[in-house]
């Protein structure tokens, strides 16, 4: 252990290292040995912080899920017309995704091999359902095109938003100015076509 | 080899087996042994058809790429206003993706570790650029919202379309009736919002 650095990790900073490794190697492909190497501390030091890699996964996806579900409790997601609430939630989903990029990336890659992964998938589905419910309400208000099916539209909108993790870089040219969230909201709610 | 079935494969039917295995295990995670087991014929029988797994990958992604580039040569993609051509290409992309689901899925998962993968990535980028060019033309015609940036819109629209491979099942309720392509076109070009 002479090469190991002193363990100065907090629960959050150790989690950040673990999430990076999970995203690089896949959760299944990550061993405690990989985590120990990436963190530069011994496995027993890691066990001092957490019970194992599944606890790290649970904490990481919980962080993403808490942020996402938190959106639904915000004032603008709770009051007003359904279509406005849906627009607000769409914008905030993009903001959470970019602000919590590694955590949401990990959440979106969860496959369901362990109890924690199955729990995360279940929570994701519940979030999707709540957003679909908003879309259904907006449709019932006559504020969504009648020729678009709610379940299909929900999948496609989530598909667009979730695909952002594949290319977004926090330090890139799309970062920070809210243009990405604006563009998603415009595409989803008003479509591409201009006056022409 | 007593348990192996007689080799009655055609190049296409062997390719279909290989693509299924590549999509399940990942291309990197697939050995000739895996392909031999899945096909139920010996490795030497496979080598009778192809030089190895990289040739199978190249044939599989070529099939997806040929179908995608083929769209751009179709009459409706070549004549008329740019925004109409773009709408046509969008619809046909969804149709190709669902008709050639395993091949397009494999193409979208290519990462770039081998020469064939890097070539496939390069061809994908070229296709993306051609679609982006159409979007730029439509914007120059004043038929695309001025407050949406072309590069970002292209990424988001591709993100929506490509996400379909994650959940679409050829025998499911979304199959066959063109509703999926209609919905994508409506969302992308007109947005969700109805008259309200």
Interface residues (C-beta under 8 A of the other chain):
Chain A: X83 X135 X141 X142 X143 X144 X145 X146 X147 X148 X149 X152 X153 X155 X156 X157 X158 X159 X160 X162 X163 X164 X166 X167 X174 X179 X180 X182 X183 X184 X186 X187 X188 X189 X190 X191 X192 X193 X194 X195 X196
Chain B: X83 X135 X141 X142 X143 X144 X145 X146 X147 X148 X149 X152 X153 X155 X156 X157 X158 X159 X160 X162 X163 X164 X166 X167 X174 X179 X180 X182 X183 X184 X186 X187 X188 X189 X190 X191 X192 X193 X194 X195 X196
